[in-house]
């Protein structure tokens, strides 16, 4: 089924439409003084928070903003990630906002499918992507192996990983490192500049300057926007005024708990769990969230507030990523820089143990006393956290501590909802552990912070706002607030929708 919609527009006009594969229709509008148009098409993180991928075509150049893995229902995620809605070999370049897997995780599959252009990223994002993509390939191979054992016994079709270590090797070779505030040529009449997003190490908001027929259009992309006064990193930098903005809306309808005071609340949960002899199980993204959580524990120990308790970071990726953090002190805020200058290591204090091997990870199941186990993945969809949840979720002494966003349909989201029974590796488990949710740890800007960031822009210049990377309700709430502030033409594109600008 195919719909073809074509616009030949007046100069300085814009049109917006959605491709619908279920309708046999041809729309064709011919207007005088036709000119080529810039198009933006939303192939990922559209009305959802994962799989960030936005396609831009202008002046004969085809760019991707991000190329992330979609996370959700296993079968749907596998098919969506495996098959691109375009010919990968026709993409000229990728401009990457940061290294999180939902933004960078499908790059090796893009390369495997024929992409041979540059992948632009900040220095820290390049280094983090190096460890994260290799880890992603390894986890996919191991998870496929684990699932296939069960499928083979049930005579079900086997699954294959999306990409291999060799695909990752080729991908890393295509990275091009870019510093903040450097203006880079990315195509015919296209330049871009990175500014610090304050989300994770190396994260960037991006401004593209696109020249067509003597006219310059400024297109802004927030990637994932961070928050002010968060641990470790500098605050987000403004991108300046833009004509078109693609903004995340993860917490578009929510205001986070204050950052001030979150360590006191964390201390209360930990001590309460210790008093009943339980373990604290923490699902966390290996990059960013783990380091922020460890840093908060370091401060509690440093201030003499946290009772003695062993802490385990059970993630080879988090271990490697922490080494990358140590290599990039230029990204640190003033407080963290002070610790480093005083030769203190806030990521490796004496009660902390990084766990690399499977054998060491399995031994954690035998621990009887209170401890803190931090493991990935952040949304509880893969990795070692699944084994720790399976071993601890039915013990009422324990606490599952949620410190990050959990997308719909993920196991993590079901834990946040406190569903009485969940499935892990396909088997049912009763949720008897306490579940504590700390949205104050979020590295995503809340509604008030997003409004503050976007609200500083010139309303007359900013003609089009596209809200992505958010569930529909969150994006709708942010859209309503932006319109109250006087911003017009705020849209929440569905997957595959396209905007045209002349």
C-alpha positions in Angstrom: 0.0 0.0 0.0 1.5 3.4 -0.9 0.7 7.0 -0.6 2.8 9.6 -2.5 2.4 13.2 -1.5 4.3 15.9 -3.3 4.4 19.6 -2.7 5.9 22.2 -5.0 5.7 25.3 -2.9 6.1 29.0 -2.9 9.4 30.3 -1.6 9.3 30.9 2.2 6.2 28.7 2.6 6.0 25.4 4.5 3.9 22.3 4.3 3.5 19.4 6.7 2.1 15.9 6.0 2.2 12.3 7.1 3.0 9.3 4.8 0.4 6.6 5.3 1.3 3.2 3.8 -2.2 2.0 4.1 -3.8 4.3 1.5 -3.5 4.2 -2.3 -3.5 7.9 -3.0 -1.6 10.4 -5.1 -1.7 14.1 -3.9 0.1 16.5 -6.3 -0.1 20.2 -5.9 1.6 22.5 -8.4 2.1 26.1 -7.3 4.0 28.8 -9.3 7.6 29.7 -8.7 8.5 26.3 -7.4 11.7 25.7 -5.4 13.4 22.6 -3.9 12.5 22.1 -0.2 14.2 21.0 2.9 12.5 18.0 4.5 12.6 16.6 8.0 11.2 13.2 8.6 10.9 11.5 12.0 11.8 7.9 12.0 12.4 7.3 15.7 11.6 8.7 19.1 8.3 9.9 17.6 5.5 9.7 20.2 7.8 7.5 22.2 11.1 7.9 24.1 13.4 5.5 22.4 15.1 4.9 19.0 16.0 8.6 18.3 16.4 9.0 14.5 15.5 12.1 12.5 16.2 12.4 8.7 17.0 15.7 7.0 17.3 16.1 3.3 18.4 19.5 1.9 20.6 20.7 -1.0 21.1 17.1 -2.1 22.5 16.1 1.3 20.9 13.4 3.4 21.6 13.5 7.1 20.6 11.6 10.2 20.3 13.2 13.6 21.0 10.2 15.9 20.5 6.5 15.0 19.3 4.8 18.2 17.9 1.5 19.2 14.2 1.3 19.7 13.3 -0.4 23.0 9.9 -1.9 23.7 8.1 -5.2 23.1 10.8 -7.6 22.0 9.4 -8.7 18.7 8.4 -5.2 17.6 11.8 -3.8 18.7 13.7 -6.5 16.8 11.8 -5.8 13.5 12.0 -2.0 13.8 15.7 -2.0 14.6 16.6 -4.5 12.0 14.9 -2.7 9.0 15.5 0.9 8.2 12.8 2.9 6.4 15.4 4.2 3.9 18.4 2.9 2.0 21.3 3.2 4.5 23.9 3.6 1.6 22.2 6.9 0.6 22.8 8.6 3.9 25.7 11.1 3.7 26.4 11.7 7.4 25.2 11.2 11.0 25.2 13.9 13.6 25.2 12.2 17.0 23.9 14.0 20.1 25.3 11.6 22.7 26.3 8.0 23.3 23.2 6.5 25.0 22.0 3.4 23.2 18.6 4.8 22.4 20.5 7.5 20.4 23.6 5.7 19.1 22.8 2.0 19.5 21.8 1.2 15.9 24.8 2.8 14.2 26.5 -0.5 13.6 23.4 -1.8 11.9 23.4 1.3 9.7 27.0 0.6 8.8 26.2 -3.0 8.2 23.4 -1.9 5.9 25.7 0.1 3.7 26.3 3.5 5.4 29.9 4.7 4.8 29.7 8.4 5.7 31.1 10.2 8.8 29.6 10.0 12.2 30.1 13.3 13.9 30.3 13.3 17.7 32.0 15.2 20.6 35.3 13.8 21.8 33.7 12.2 24.9 30.8 10.8 23.0 33.2 9.1 20.6 35.0 7.5 23.5 31.9 6.4 25.3 30.4 5.1 22.0 33.5 3.0 21.6 32.8 1.0 24.8 29.0 1.1 24.6 28.6 -0.2 21.1 31.1 -3.1 21.7 29.1 -3.9 24.8 25.8 -3.7 22.9 27.1 -6.2 20.4 28.3 -8.5 23.1 25.0 -8.3 25.1 22.9 -9.0 21.9 25.0 -12.0 21.1 24.7 -13.4 24.7 21.0 -12.6 25.0 20.3 -14.3 21.6 22.3 -17.3 22.8 20.2 -17.4 26.1 16.9 -17.0 24.3 17.8 -19.5 21.6 18.4 -22.2 24.2 14.7 -22.0 25.2 13.5 -21.6 21.6 15.4 -24.6 20.5 13.8 -26.8 23.2 10.4 -25.5 22.1 11.2 -25.9 18.4 10.7 -22.2 17.8 12.6 -20.1 15.2 16.0 -18.8 16.5 16.9 -15.1 16.7 20.1 -13.4 15.5 21.8 -10.3 17.0 21.3 -7.1 15.1 25.0 -6.7 14.5 28.4 -8.1 15.3 31.7 -6.9 16.9 33.1 -6.5 13.4 30.3 -4.2 12.5 31.1 -2.1 15.6 34.8 -2.0 14.6 33.9 -0.5 11.2 31.4 1.9 12.9 34.0 3.3 15.2 36.4 3.9 12.3 33.8 6.3 10.8 33.6 8.5 13.8 34.8 12.1 13.5 35.5 14.0 16.7 34.2 17.5 17.1 34.7 20.0 19.9 32.0 22.1 21.5 31.4 25.5 19.7 33.3 24.4 16.6 31.5 25.1 13.3 31.7 22.0 11.1 30.7 21.6 7.4 28.4 18.6 7.1 27.2 18.9 3.6 26.3 21.2 0.7 25.4 24.5 2.4 25.1 22.8 5.8 27.2 23.7 8.9 26.6 22.6 12.5 27.8 23.5 16.0 27.6 21.5 19.2 26.8 23.1 22.6 27.0 21.2 26.0 23.6 19.6 26.7 24.5 18.7 30.3 22.8 15.3 30.0 25.6 12.8 30.1 29.4 13.1 29.4 29.9 14.6 26.0 26.2 15.2 25.3 25.4 18.0 22.9 22.6 20.2 21.7 23.1 20.8 17.9 22.5 23.9 15.8 22.5 23.4 12.0 22.9 26.4 9.7 21.4 25.6 6.4 21.9 27.9 3.4 19.4 27.6 0.5 19.2 30.2 -2.3 20.9 32.8 -0.2 18.6 32.2 2.8 20.0 30.8 6.1 17.7 28.6 8.3 18.8 27.7 11.8 17.6 24.3 12.9 18.1 23.3 16.6 18.1 19.8 18.0 18.2 19.3 21.8 19.0 15.6 21.7 18.5 14.8 25.4 18.6 18.1 27.4 20.1 17.9 30.9 19.4 19.9 34.0 21.1 22.6 36.0 23.0 21.7 39.2 23.1 18.0 38.5 26.1 16.0 39.9 29.3 15.9 37.9 28.5 17.7 34.7 28.2 21.4 33.7 24.8 23.0 33.1 23.2 22.9 29.7 24.3 25.7 27.4 21.8 27.8 25.4 21.8 27.2 21.6 20.6 30.7 20.8 17.7 31.6 18.5 16.6 29.1 15.9 13.9 29.0 13.1 13.0 25.3 13.7 13.4 23.3 16.9 13.3 19.6 17.4 13.0 19.2 21.2 12.8 16.2 23.5 9.7 16.0 25.7 10.5 13.0 28.0 9.2 14.8 31.1 7.1 17.4 29.2 4.3 17.0 31.7 6.2 16.5 34.9 8.2 18.7 37.3 11.0 16.8 39.0 11.5 16.6 42.7 14.1 19.3 43.7 17.7 18.2 43.2 18.4 19.8 46.6 17.5 17.3 49.2 17.6 14.2 47.0 20.6 12.8 48.8 18.8 13.0 52.1 15.8 11.1 50.7 18.2 8.5 49.2 19.9 8.1 52.6 16.5 7.3 54.2 15.7 4.6 51.7 19.1 3.0 52.0 19.2 3.0 55.9 15.6 1.7 56.1 16.5 -1.3 53.8 19.7 -1.9 55.8 17.7 -2.0 59.0 15.5 -4.9 57.7 18.6 -6.7 56.4 17.7 -6.2 52.7 19.6 -5.5 49.5 19.1 -2.4 47.3 18.9 -3.3 43.6 19.5 -0.4 41.3 18.8 -0.7 37.5 20.9 2.1 35.9 22.2 3.1 32.6 25.9 2.2 32.5 26.7 5.7 31.2 25.7 8.7 33.1 23.2 7.4 35.6 25.6 4.9 37.2 28.3 7.5 37.6 25.8 10.1 39.1 24.5 7.6 41.6 27.9 6.5 42.6 29.0 10.1 43.0 26.0 10.7 45.3 27.0 7.7 47.4 30.5 9.0 47.5 29.3 12.4 48.9 27.2 10.7 51.6 30.2 8.6 52.7 32.5 11.7 52.5 30.2 13.6 54.7 30.0 10.7 57.2 26.2 10.2 56.7 26.0 6.8 55.1 26.5 3.7 57.4 29.1 1.1 56.2 27.6 -0.9 53.3 29.3 -2.7 50.4 28.5 -1.3 46.9 28.8 -3.4 43.7 28.7 -2.0 40.2 27.9 -5.1 38.3 28.5 -4.0 34.7 31.6 -4.3 32.6 30.3 -1.4 30.5 29.8 0.8 33.5 33.4 -0.1 34.6 34.8 0.9 31.2 32.6 4.0 31.0 33.8 5.2 34.3 37.3 5.1 33.0 36.1 7.3 30.1 34.7 9.8 32.7 38.2 10.0 34.2 39.6 10.9 30.8 37.3 13.9 30.3 37.5 16.2 33.3 36.9 19.1 30.9 33.2 18.1 31.1 33.0 18.3 34.9 31.3 21.0 36.9 33.2 23.1 39.5 32.5 20.8 42.5 33.6 17.6 40.8 36.7 19.3 39.3 37.6 20.3 42.9 37.4 16.7 44.1 39.6 15.6 41.2 42.2 18.4 41.8 42.4 17.3 45.4 43.3 13.8 44.1 40.1 12.2 45.3 38.3 9.7 43.1 34.5 10.1 43.4 34.0 7.1 41.2 36.3 4.6 43.0 36.1 5.1 46.8 37.0 2.2 49.2 33.5 0.7 49.7 32.9 0.4 45.9 33.7 -2.7 43.9 33.4 -2.9 40.1 32.3 -6.4 38.9 33.5 -7.5 35.5 33.2 -11.2 35.1 30.1 -13.4 35.0 31.6 -15.5 37.8 31.9 -12.5 40.1 28.4 -11.4 39.2 26.9 -14.8 40.1 28.6 -14.7 43.5 26.5 -11.6 44.3 23.5 -13.9 44.5 25.1 -15.6 47.6 25.4 -12.4 49.6 23.2 -12.5 52.7 23.7 -9.1 54.3 22.7 -5.6 53.2 24.5 -4.3 50.1 23.8 -2.1 47.0 23.9 -3.7 43.6 23.9 -1.4 40.6 23.5 -3.1 37.2 22.4 -2.4 33.7 20.3 -2.1 31.6 18.6 1.0 32.8 15.1 0.0 31.6 15.5 -3.7 32.8 15.2 -5.0 29.3 18.6 -6.9 29.1 21.8 -7.5 30.8 22.8 -8.5 34.4 20.0 -6.5 36.1 17.5 -9.2 34.9 19.4 -11.9 36.9 19.5 -9.7 40.0 15.8 -8.9 39.8 15.0 -12.6 39.3 16.9 -13.4 42.5 15.7 -10.6 44.7 12.3 -9.3 43.5 10.3 -11.8 45.7 12.0 -10.9 49.0 10.1 -8.2 50.9 13.3 -7.1 52.7 14.8 -5.8 49.5 14.3 -2.5 47.7 14.3 -1.9 43.9 15.5 1.6 43.5 14.4 3.3 40.3 16.5 6.3 39.3 15.8 6.7 35.6 13.1 6.9 33.0 11.3 3.7 32.1 9.7 3.6 28.7 6.3 2.0 28.2 6.1 -1.8 27.8 9.5 -2.3 29.4 10.0 -4.3 32.6 11.2 -1.2 34.3 8.0 0.6 33.6 6.0 -2.4 35.1 8.1 -2.1 38.2 7.4 1.6 38.5 3.7 0.8 38.2 4.2 -1.8 40.9 2.4 -4.5 38.9 2.0 -7.5 41.3 3.5 -10.0 38.9 6.1 -9.5 36.1 7.9 -11.7 33.7 11.6 -12.1 33.7 13.2 -14.3 31.0 9.6 -15.3 30.2 8.9 -16.6 33.7 6.4 -15.0 36.2 7.7 -13.5 39.4 5.8 -11.9 42.3 6.8 -8.3 43.1 7.3 -8.4 46.9 10.3 -6.1 47.2 9.7 -2.4 48.0 9.9 -0.2 44.9 11.3 3.3 45.5 11.2 5.8 42.6 13.6 8.8 42.5 12.8 11.1 39.6 15.1 13.7 41.2 18.0 11.7 39.7 16.7 12.2 36.2 19.2 13.6 33.8 16.4 14.8 31.5 15.0 18.3 31.9 11.6 18.5 33.5 8.7 20.5 32.2 9.7 23.7 33.9 13.3 23.3 32.7 12.3 22.6 29.1 10.0 25.7 29.2 12.8 27.8 30.6 15.3 26.6 27.9 12.9 27.0 25.0 11.2 30.1 26.4 14.5 32.0 26.2 14.3 31.8 22.4 12.9 34.5 20.1 9.2 33.6 19.6 9.0 35.6 16.3 11.9 33.7 14.8 11.0 30.3 16.1 8.2 29.3 13.6 8.1 25.5 14.0 8.6 23.3 17.1 8.6 19.5 16.8 8.3 17.6 20.1 9.9 14.2 20.1 11.4 11.7 22.5 8.3 11.7 24.7 5.2 9.7 25.2 2.2 11.4 23.7 0.7 12.6 26.9 4.0 14.2 28.0 4.4 15.9 24.7 0.9 17.2 24.7 1.3 18.7 28.1 4.5 20.4 27.0 2.9 21.6 23.8 0.0 23.2 25.7 2.5 25.1 28.0 4.6 26.3 25.0 1.5 27.6 23.3 0.5 29.4 26.5 3.9 31.1 26.4 3.1 32.4 22.8 4.9 29.8 20.7 2.8 28.8 17.6 2.9 25.8 15.4 4.0 23.2 18.0 3.7 19.6 16.6 4.0 16.1 17.9 5.0 14.1 14.9 4.2 10.4 14.6 6.7 7.9 13.2 7.2 8.6 9.5 5.7 12.1 9.4 7.5 14.6 7.3 7.8 18.4 7.4 8.8 20.4 4.3 10.2 23.9 4.4 11.1 26.2 1.5 
